[in-house]
Amino acid sequence: MMKVMICGAGIAGLTLAWWLERAGAEVAVVERAAAPRSDGYMMDFFGSGYDVAERMGILGELREVAADIAELTYADRRGRRVGGLRYASFQEMLGGRVLSLMRGDLEAVLRSALPRDLPILYGTGIEAVHDVPSGVEVELTDGTVRRADLLVGADGIHSTVRRLVFGGEEAFLRSLGYHTVSYLFQDAELAEEVGRRFVLVGVPDRQAGFYPTGNGALAASLIHACPAMTLPTDPRAETLSVYRGLGPLVDRMLEQCPEDPYYDYVAQIRMPTWSRGRVTLLGDAAHAVSLMAGQGSSMAMGGAHTLATELLGADVGSALERYERRMRPFVLRKQAAGRSTAGWTVPHQAWRIALRNRLFGLADLPGGRPLMGHSLRRLGASVVPSAG
Ligand SMILES: Cc1cc2nc3c(=O)[nH]c(=O)nc-3n(C[C@H](O)[C@H](O)[C@H](O)COP(=O)(O)OP(=O)(O)OC[C@H]3O[C@@H](n4cnc5c(N)ncnc54)[C@H](O)[C@@H]3O)c2cc1C
């Protein structure tokens, strides 16, 4: 029985654990966070992730937790609508195969799909990795040493496994020139005003978004241009100083910013290879595509399914080669899409913002749908072979 250690109980790690356990492997997961985390952003979940979730039989559970968003609304500083897109049009363009999901909800559904006795060691990270004959030895932060046939680094964009085995992140992390912040907060009055809309207030180099997550709760999702390759020591203070002045709605949302919001680079991971010996990388650790591509979780799940399928059919070395060969063309395409859409998602120039707002509205018109639908389906091209 193959023994696999997975580092990271995020979207990639949990999906891989599900597929490998089902195939009879002995799986253990280590997760640095002390407990599951609910923070994170909302994503349009389509393409590979949707297809893998369907095969796992969890679409019903995901539908139950999906956010009920009616419209993406571009607003000016005073909160007046200046453009937008109805979600119904978006869903229609993707043949109904899309859900709006909070990252934390997707993670929770994946976790509950796992057998209860599958070990997930929370509050445990990785200290060192050593090659041993036909396997790896992993030193954990709890002082224990474990041996496995394969170690999978599914530990996100700032992967420790990648640093220990392939070298420092500066060699692989490519910033797209933006930073992003997200957090959840309660504000019943603002929630009432927002309704079922995902509201985006954009000015050159800054975009503040917020949307309802149910029960009067809201989520903030912010992106600003920032070439700095260091993260602020006080993310809250930085967030307030960058976004204040974008109008009363945004100022009100900023009042609720916690001390430690999710704050990170908008970046991609580009590596010449994802595997070395009996260690491989998965999801953001291997090939983060960035939130500009909007497909991070989907690629994480597509990658997990692909890796598990390959491990079933071949020895570890050939399986890792085939996993990478199958995934890489999809990753390269999504990373290219992420780079080219960045300048339209948060434009540097006012004229681009105005043009983008207008173009988005076209998709609500029957004539505009085929074009936008075509680009969306290309972006969501699935790495999972069709079930039929
Ligand atoms: C709490 C959280 C909030 C996020 N919010 C956003 C957001 O707002 N916008 C955005 O674009 N992306 C966000 N992301 C990233 C997004 O989830 C990923 O792009 C996507 O889901 C790909 O999934 P992944 O499993 O590869 O990585 P992730 O979802 O990042 O999961 C990686 C997991 O590995 C764990 N981990 C990290 N280091 C170690 C270690 N040394 N040892 C053990 N475990 C470790 C992490 O705690 C995490 O559970 C967030 C990630 C997390 C963990």
The ligand as an SDF file (V2000), in Angstrom:
LIG
                    3D

 53 58  0  0  0  0  0  0  0  0999 V2000
   -6.8420   31.1820    4.7560 C   0  0  0  0  0  0  0  0  0  0  0  0
   -6.6140   31.4020    3.2910 C   0  0  0  0  0  0  0  0  0  0  0  0
   -7.2310   32.4950    2.6770 C   0  0  0  0  0  0  0  0  0  0  0  0
   -7.0180   32.7320    1.3210 C   0  0  0  0  0  0  0  0  0  0  0  0
   -7.6160   33.8140    0.7640 N   0  0  0  0  0  0  0  0  0  0  0  0
   -7.3250   34.1330   -0.5090 C   0  0  0  0  0  0  0  0  0  0  0  0
   -7.8240   35.3350   -1.0700 C   0  0  0  0  0  0  0  0  0  0  0  0
   -8.5220   36.1110   -0.4250 O   0  0  0  0  0  0  0  0  0  0  0  0
   -7.5270   35.6050   -2.3690 N   0  0  0  0  0  0  0  0  0  0  0  0
   -6.7470   34.7400   -3.1090 C   0  0  0  0  0  0  0  0  0  0  0  0
   -6.4840   35.0020   -4.2720 O   0  0  0  0  0  0  0  0  0  0  0  0
   -6.2760   33.5990   -2.6170 N   0  0  0  0  0  0  0  0  0  0  0  0
   -6.5160   33.2770   -1.3280 C   0  0  0  0  0  0  0  0  0  0  0  0
   -6.0040   32.1380   -0.8090 N   0  0  0  0  0  0  0  0  0  0  0  0
   -5.2800   31.2200   -1.7210 C   0  0  0  0  0  0  0  0  0  0  0  0
   -6.2480   30.2650   -2.4380 C   0  0  0  0  0  0  0  0  0  0  0  0
   -6.9370   29.5330   -1.4690 O   0  0  0  0  0  0  0  0  0  0  0  0
   -5.4690   29.3440   -3.3590 C   0  0  0  0  0  0  0  0  0  0  0  0
   -5.0660   30.0900   -4.4910 O   0  0  0  0  0  0  0  0  0  0  0  0
   -6.2200   28.1760   -3.9330 C   0  0  0  0  0  0  0  0  0  0  0  0
   -7.2250   27.7190   -3.1050 O   0  0  0  0  0  0  0  0  0  0  0  0
   -5.2270   27.0530   -4.2680 C   0  0  0  0  0  0  0  0  0  0  0  0
   -5.2690   26.0870   -3.2650 O   0  0  0  0  0  0  0  0  0  0  0  0
   -4.0250   25.3890   -2.5940 P   0  0  0  0  0  0  0  0  0  0  0  0
   -4.6010   24.2390   -1.8340 O   0  0  0  0  0  0  0  0  0  0  0  0
   -2.9500   25.1230   -3.5790 O   0  0  0  0  0  0  0  0  0  0  0  0
   -3.4350   26.4500   -1.5710 O   0  0  0  0  0  0  0  0  0  0  0  0
   -4.1160   27.0410   -0.2430 P   0  0  0  0  0  0  0  0  0  0  0  0
   -5.5840   27.1060   -0.3760 O   0  0  0  0  0  0  0  0  0  0  0  0
   -3.3600   28.2810    0.0440 O   0  0  0  0  0  0  0  0  0  0  0  0
   -3.7990   25.9410    0.8920 O   0  0  0  0  0  0  0  0  0  0  0  0
   -2.5000   25.6990    1.4030 C   0  0  0  0  0  0  0  0  0  0  0  0
   -2.6360   25.0730    2.7830 C   0  0  0  0  0  0  0  0  0  0  0  0
   -1.3330   24.7340    3.2640 O   0  0  0  0  0  0  0  0  0  0  0  0
   -1.1880   25.1850    4.6030 C   0  0  0  0  0  0  0  0  0  0  0  0
    0.2330   25.3900    4.8490 N   0  0  0  0  0  0  0  0  0  0  0  0
    0.9990   26.4280    4.4660 C   0  0  0  0  0  0  0  0  0  0  0  0
    2.2690   26.2370    4.8630 N   0  0  0  0  0  0  0  0  0  0  0  0
    2.3110   25.0510    5.5130 C   0  0  0  0  0  0  0  0  0  0  0  0
    3.3500   24.3010    6.1470 C   0  0  0  0  0  0  0  0  0  0  0  0
    4.5890   24.7400    6.1920 N   0  0  0  0  0  0  0  0  0  0  0  0
    3.0260   23.1300    6.7090 N   0  0  0  0  0  0  0  0  0  0  0  0
    1.7480   22.6510    6.6980 C   0  0  0  0  0  0  0  0  0  0  0  0
    0.7230   23.3270    6.1030 N   0  0  0  0  0  0  0  0  0  0  0  0
    1.0080   24.4990    5.5240 C   0  0  0  0  0  0  0  0  0  0  0  0
   -2.0330   26.4410    4.6540 C   0  0  0  0  0  0  0  0  0  0  0  0
   -2.3860   26.7860    5.9730 O   0  0  0  0  0  0  0  0  0  0  0  0
   -3.2370   26.0280    3.8100 C   0  0  0  0  0  0  0  0  0  0  0  0
   -4.1960   25.3350    4.5730 O   0  0  0  0  0  0  0  0  0  0  0  0
   -6.1820   31.8570    0.5440 C   0  0  0  0  0  0  0  0  0  0  0  0
   -5.5660   30.7560    1.1710 C   0  0  0  0  0  0  0  0  0  0  0  0
   -5.7670   30.5230    2.5300 C   0  0  0  0  0  0  0  0  0  0  0  0
   -5.0550   29.3380    3.1970 C   0  0  0  0  0  0  0  0  0  0  0  0
  1  2  1  0
  2  3  1  0
  2 52  2  0
  3  4  2  0
  4  5  1  0
  4 50  1  0
  5  6  2  0
  6  7  1  0
  6 13  1  0
  7  8  2  0
  7  9  1  0
  9 10  1  0
 10 11  2  0
 10 12  1  0
 12 13  2  0
 13 14  1  0
 14 15  1  0
 14 50  1  0
 15 16  1  0
 16 17  1  0
 16 18  1  0
 18 19  1  0
 18 20  1  0
 20 21  1  0
 20 22  1  0
 22 23  1  0
 23 24  1  0
 24 25  2  0
 24 26  1  0
 24 27  1  0
 27 28  1  0
 28 29  2  0
 28 30  1  0
 28 31  1  0
 31 32  1  0
 32 33  1  0
 33 34  1  0
 33 48  1  0
 34 35  1  0
 35 36  1  0
 35 46  1  0
 36 37  1  0
 36 45  1  0
 37 38  2  0
 38 39  1  0
 39 40  1  0
 39 45  2  0
 40 41  1  0
 40 42  2  0
 42 43  1  0
 43 44  2  0
 44 45  1  0
 46 47  1  0
 46 48  1  0
 48 49  1  0
 50 51  2  0
 51 52  1  0
 52 53  1  0
M  END
$$$$
